[in-house]
Structure formats: structure tokens, C-alpha cells
Amino acid sequence: MKTKIKWIKLESIHQPLKRPFVTALHRVTEAAAIRARIGLENGLVGYGAATPNEKVTGDSLKSLAVIMDEVIKPQLLGQDISDWEKLLNLLQHSIQYNTPAKAAFEIALYDLRAQLFQTSLTELLGAAPRAIATDYTISIAPAPQMLQEARQLVAQGFTSLKIKLGDQSLADDIQLVKQIAGVCPDNVSLRIDVNQAWNIRQTLAAINSWEKANLKIDFIEQPVKANDLWGMQQLVAKSAIPIMADESVHSFAEALRLIELHACDLINIKLMKTGGLSQAVKINQLAEGAGIQCMIGCMIEAPESIAAAIAFAAAQENVVFVDLDAVFMTKSAGISQGFSSHKNQLLPSSSVGLGFNTNQVRGEEAWN
């Protein structure tokens, strides 16, 4: 069977958001990505996508385009996908960092591998496709707008709301969470994401206030700087609310370091941080062995990488939190392949591979 990589095509895609997505780190108005398609000699085509984030992974759309086209692509052309471990090793060592670029190619390769085995990506990763429940993130906005969005999301069927904080005073942030909790029924839990905007003292003050108010909070995500492992360690030791690591964990080595230091209760895995599915699986296995549960998260991403993340989460029992709400945020939301959605439920494709085909909408700019 002809399983060598015959061609690779890249194109940029831009999907406007329904509304700006604002965090303590940045403001996003579109889902911008580089779509990768890999074709084998036998005619099979695999799909993937890379989403840049200058504040987290250190990439821009322009830098990703150059790295993918001029550095990684030439190394993959002509390689045989049947030599799987060698191919993954080549990709992961093709260049330092640039994890979104690696993720795009690796997702496409996993798509192809699943097609070769005539199975869905979820099944390739170890389980039958099943529905998973995602939260929805309320990004930073004036308090009345955030409260109104919370009401709307609850009415739409979401039972977990993730609240972005960190751009105003601590007192205002603390009060905002209490106000949002006040408009939510008892079956709705809150998740707090500070994106590194606080210090230890501020975080503990917020936790103390919310604990006294008996708020239902699943976790607080990355409250202090990514490199402040001592701070994370102190919070884990003192907090009654679980502390989740996000920007602190990109790689297996970083996950191992945090686990050894007891510097996190939970880990947020994102394919754009890990460089794809292979490292995501390894990080999740490491965390599971240490008794640490994981969340699958995302940037404001393209459907191909979101579909891969959904398949990953559906196949991993230790991934108990899901934050893949980007599927609902673009103006074209609901028009996709690779997965389906209903209210807060996401269902990975049961089709062979990732579930995409050549009839999908093309990107705006193709350069090869």
C-alpha cells in the first residue's frame, strides 16, 4: 500500500467571532489559523490546523506560515506514514518550540493513520465515540454584560461556566463571581480563569471570600505567573479550591516538574501547547498515574483541531473537564465537520479518520 507523503498544502483561514473574546492576556476578534492538508500516494488526505497565540505559545499567523511551509513541510515530504514512531519523532524534533505548527501536522497524520486502519480517530485513541459536556467561557466585559451572558448560557443548557478575570480590582473580581453565581441555578458550577493576573495573596483572598459565600467553584486556573512554580505550590497547599495549571504546562517535562513539586491539583491540556495528540496522551497518562485529573482546553481554534481535541477527550477517562467552547464562538458555528453539537454536548465523528473531506469550505488564502 502506498503510504508515503506525496504532497502537503497549507492555507490560512479567518473566521470572525460573534463577539470579541477578551482575557487578562489579550483580545481576539477572529479564529485565525493555518490549515494543513497532507496527501498520501494512495489518495488519502489528512486534515489539521494550527492556531497561533503570541502570549502563550509565542507564535503569530505569519511566523507559523513560514515555519510550516519552509521548515517542517520539506522534512515530512516523502516520509512513510507506516513508520509511525519514526515519523512522529521526526516531526517533534523538526524545530524547537513552534508547537501549534507541529500540532497541525500531527493531527493530519493521526487523521491519516485512522483512515488507514479504517477507524475513527476516537477509536484509534482507545475508545468508542461518546458525547462530552463542555463548559462555556464568559470573557471579560462590563459586569452587566457578563451577567446577561451567564443567564443566556444557562438557558441554553450549559451547566459549567468559566469566568475570565484579572483586568480590574480584586474586590471587583470577587464581587463579579458572586453576582454571576447569584444568577445561576444550583446545578451550575463555576470555573475561574485568571490567566496569570494575580499573586498568591490576591488568590487566597478571593478563595477565602468565595468559600465563605459557599460558591460552587470547580477550580481556579493559572492564578499566578506561569513560571511561578513556588506560588503554584503554595496555593495548592493552602487552597480549599483546586488549582489548575494551564500556561505552566506545555510539555511532558513541565507536567512532570509540577507534579513532583505538588504545584497543581489539575492540568489543562491543549493540543496547541503540547504540539499535538501524541504528547497530549503522554501528559494525560503521567497525570493519571499521579492521581491528577485533566481538562482539555483550546485556543480560539479552527474546526480541525477542535475535532481532534474532542476525539482526544472522548477517549481519555482521566480528562474529566472539557473547555472546547470555541466551536460556538465563530459566526459560522454549527457549520462544521469532524463533530456535532447539541446544547453543551459535543460528539466526535464516528466516520473514518477525523471526519473531514474535500468538500469542506476552503481557506481565504492558499499559497501552495
Buried (B, 14 or more C-beta within 10 A) or exposed (E): EEBBBBEBBBBBBBBEBEEEBBBBBEEBEBBBBBBBBBBBBBEBBBBBBBBBBEEBBEBEBEBBBEBBBEEBBEBBEEBBBEEBEEBBEBBBEBBEBBBBBBBBBBBBBBBBBBBBEEBBBBBBBEBEBEBBBBBBBBBBBEEEEBBBBBEEBBEEEBBBBBBBBBBBEBEEBBBBBBBBBEEBEEEBBBBBBBBBBBBBEBBBBBBBBBEEEEBEBBBBBBBBBBEBBEBBBBBBEEBEBBBBBBBBBBBBEBBBBBBEEEBBBBBBBBBBBBBBBBBBBBBBBBBBEBEBBBBBBBBBBBBBBBBBBBBBBBBBEBBBBBBBBBBBBBEEBEEBBBBBBEEBBBBBBEBBBBBBEEEBEEBEEEEE
